Amino acid sequence: MRSPENTEPPELTEVIARLAALLGPRSGTVRQLDRGITHRSYRVTFGGTDYAVQLSGKRSAQLGIDRESECLANTRAGELGIAPPVAAMLHDPHCLVTAFPASHPVEAAELSRPERLTEVARALRAFHDSGLELPSSFDSFEVVERYAGLATGLGRELPSDYGPVLERARTVRRAFRGADGHGPVPCHNDLITANLIAAEGRLLIADWEYAGMGDPFFELANLSANNGLGREAEERLLEIYLGQPATPGQKARIMLMRFMSDFREAMWGIAQDAISEVPEVDFGDYAARHFQRLRATDADPRFETSLAEVSAS
């Protein structure tokens, strides 16, 4: 996280005053962290301790972000030692405050190392098995269509790729419907590299905005696709997560969910292009890159095999 020039925006004044009553006197300056696309974050010292103070973006709910789920998920993850602990939450305006540990970003290449792969697999398994019930759900098949509706509702045209990819996604969904069912579990659902940090030698998962009850295989595929894990590392991730070698059907689930992870990212880019107030980000390019990647997944000969494996599992 970087800290640009010191600043204390006027809209923060009330929030900081309320937090000082809860966390102790504020000292030093307010430093804005990297500007989030769905929130704004600041580093503030209260009672001699540094915190990350996150204010919600005005239109984040349109992207399916549920702030109650975010707080509950981050709180439980903090208790498990896999996320910065939650210190406070305010409403009107919504504000989530977490500890600000001394940390550094994790590079995607790090996750292929055996120790990091083991750490992240066990962290996700612990959270999925925590028994936490979140008030929101995350279904990648529904998310992509909701993002499409959001964009067209604001007068944006969808790319020509959307229709054929949606039909392919529906084929994937039918395969999952034919497979043995498994109930939804609490998931992070946004395991991009930027949301992984190392603090005191431990891997922590930040930014739980998209948390909801979801599919653990989407979670693992999302981590793998967004961090460039190769096939061997992905299979090792799955084996550590499961605690035993994966079956062909389980490997196939990851393959299909990699496709859905990229479809979700692509449509997130389309939706953000319609609503975002961060002009310096080229969301159209972001979407195009993920469409390109999901087409490569679809063209892999293993994709058709995976459809059959999941249906039969």
N, C-alpha and C positions, 0 to 999 in steps of 0.2 A: 504494500500500500504506500502510495506516495502522499506527501503533504505539501500542496501548493502554498501560495502565500497566505498568511494568516488572515482570517476574515470571520466576522460574526454577523451573518445576515439578520436583518430586523425580525424576520419570522421565527427565528430561533429564540428570541429573548424570553418569551413566555415559557417555552419548553424548558430552557435552561434553568429558569427560576424554580419551576416545579420540581425538576430533577435535583436541584441543590437541596431542597427540603427533604428529599428522600435519601440522597447519596452522600451528602456533605457539601461544604462550601466549594464553589467553583474556584479554580486558580488557573493562571496562565491564559493563553489565547485559545480560541476555537480554530481548529485547523480542518479545512475541508479535505476529505479523502478523495480518491478517484470518484468522479461523478457517476453514480449508478444510473442505469437506464430506467429502472422502475422505482428508484428511491434516491435520496441524497444522504450521504453519510458524513459525519464529522467526528473528529477526535477531540474529546473534552475531558478535562481532569476535574473530578469531584472528590473531595476528601482525600486528596493525595493519590488517588488511583485513576488511571486512564481508562476511558470507556469509548466505545463506538456508539454514537447516537445516530440512529437511522430514521429519517422522515420519509413517509410514503409518498410516491409520486401521485399526481392528481388522478391519473387514469389507469392506475395499475390493476384495479379490480376488473377492468375490461379484458385483461389477459388471463383471468381466472385465478388471480392471486387472492388468497383468503388469509387475512392478517391474523385471525385467531389460530388457524392451523399453523401458520408460520411460528407464532409465539410458543404454542404447545410443543411443536416439533423441536424447535431450537432449545427449549427448556429441557426436554427429555434427553436430547443429544448432549447437552451440556452436563447433565447428571451422569451420563454414560462416559463422559470424558472424551467425546469425539467432536465437540463443537465449543466455541467460546460461550461460557455460561451467560444466561440471561440475567440481567441485574434489575431491570424495570421495564414496564410497558405503560404507555399513556394513550389515552384516546382524545380525539378532537383537539388538536390533530393527532393522528396515529403516529406513535413514536416507539420504536423498539430499541432498548439499550442493552448492549452486551459488553462483556469484558474485552479489553483491547490488549491481548498478550503481545509480548515481543515476538515477532514472527517474520517469516519471509515466504514469498510465493513458492509453490511447488511447480517445477517444470514437468511437462507431460512425460518426457522421457524418464523421469524418476520413477513413475508408476510401474514401469516394466521391471524394476529391480525387485528381487525376491522379497526383501524386507518391507518395501512399500506396498507391494501387491498383497502381501499377507496382512499388513496393517489395514488397508482400505477394505479388503474383503471381510475381515473380522468386524470392522467398525460397522459396515452396512448390515451384516448379519445380526449384530447386537441390536441395532436400531429396529430392523424388521421384526425381530423376535421380542421386542420390548413390551408388547401388549398394548401399546398406545392406540387409542381410537381418535382419529382426527375428524373434525366436522365436515371436511371437504374430501372429494374424491379426485383422482387423476387418472383419466382414461385416455391414452394417446390417440385412440381411434376417434374419440369425440372431440378432443382438443383441436385436431387439425381442421375439422369442419367448423368448429366455433371460430377459429382464427380466420378462416375463409369468409364466414358470414360477417365478421367484424370489418374486414377490409372492404368487401363489396357494399356493406351498409354505409360506408363512408365514401363511396363512389370510386373505389379503386378496382381496376381490372386485375383478374387473377392471371398468372402466367399460363402459357399454353401447356406447360407440364402438368398443371394441377389435375385436370380431368383424368388423364391416363394413370397418374400416380395414385389418385384417390381410388380408382377401380382396383389397382394392385393392392392397396391397403385393405380394401374390403375382402379381397381374396385371403390376405393374411388373417383378417379377423375371423373369417369362416373356418380357417384351419385351427385357430385357437378355440373356437366354440366347439369343435369336434374333439378336442383333446380333454384329458382328465382335468377337471376344474381345480382351482386352488383359490382360496379366499384372498382378498386384498390385504396388504400390510402397509404400515406407515412407511412412506418413501420420501426422499429428498426431491427427486425428479429433475434436477438441474445440475448434474455433476460435470460441469465444464471445468477446465483447468483453473480458471480464475477463482473458483469457489473452494479450492483446496490450498491450505496453508500449512506450514510447518512451524510449530512453536515448542521450544524447549525439547527438540528432537522428536516430538509427536506430530502425527498428521491430524489436522483438524478440518472439519467440513463447515464452511460458512454459508451465509445467505440461503436460508430455508424458505424463501418466498413461495416456491411452487410445491411445498410439501402437501401431501394428501394421501389418502388411501389408494394404493396402486399395485402394480404388478412388479414383483421383485426382479423378474427377468428383463423388464424394461429398464429398471434401475441399473442393472449390471451392464446391459447393452449400451445405455446412455453413457456410463462411465467409460466403457471400452471405446466407443465410437468417438466421443469428444476428446479423448486423450491419446488417440492413435495407437491403441494396443494392437499388436500383431496377433495372429491366430494362436500361437503358442502361449503368449502371455494371457490372452483371453481365456483359453482353456484352463490355464493354471488358476486364474482368478475364480473361475466357476468351481473348480475342484476345491479350492480353499474355502470358498463360501459354503459349499455343500457339505464339506467334511469328508468327501469321498469322491472317487472318479465320477465324472458326469456321464450320463447315458447319452446315446445318439439323439434322443428326443429333447433332452435338456440343452445340448449344444445347438440343436436346430432352433429352439426358442430364442436363444441369443442372436442367432443369425437373422431371424425375422424381425426381432425387436431392434436390431441395429438399423434396419430399414425404417422402422417407425420412429426411431430417435431422430434420424436425419429429416424425415418428413415433418416431424414436430418442429425442429429447428428452422427448417425452410419456411414453414407457415408462420412461425413466430416472427421471422424476419419480415414477411409480408405484412403481418398485422402491425408490427412496430413501424414500418414505413408509413403506415396510414395514420398512426396516432402519436408517434414519438415527438418529444420536444428536445431531442438531442441531435441537432442537424449535422454534427461532425461525424456521425456514424453512418456508413453506407449500408443500410439494411437490405437494399436490393441486391447488392453484391453478396452479402451474407446468405441470403436466401438462395441465390444462384449456385453458390458453392455447395450448399447442402443438397440441392436438387441434383447436382452433378455427382455427388458422392452416393446418394441413394440409388441413382441409375446404375452406378458401378456395382453396388451390392446386388441389385436386381439382375444384372447381367452375369453374375457369378454362377457357374453351373450348380454350385451347392444350394442355391436359393430354391430351385424347384424341388430338390431332394429334401430340403428343410421343410417345405410346405407339407410334403407327404409324411415326413417323420413326426411333425407336430400333430397332424391330424390323427395319426395312428398311435400316438403316445398315450 
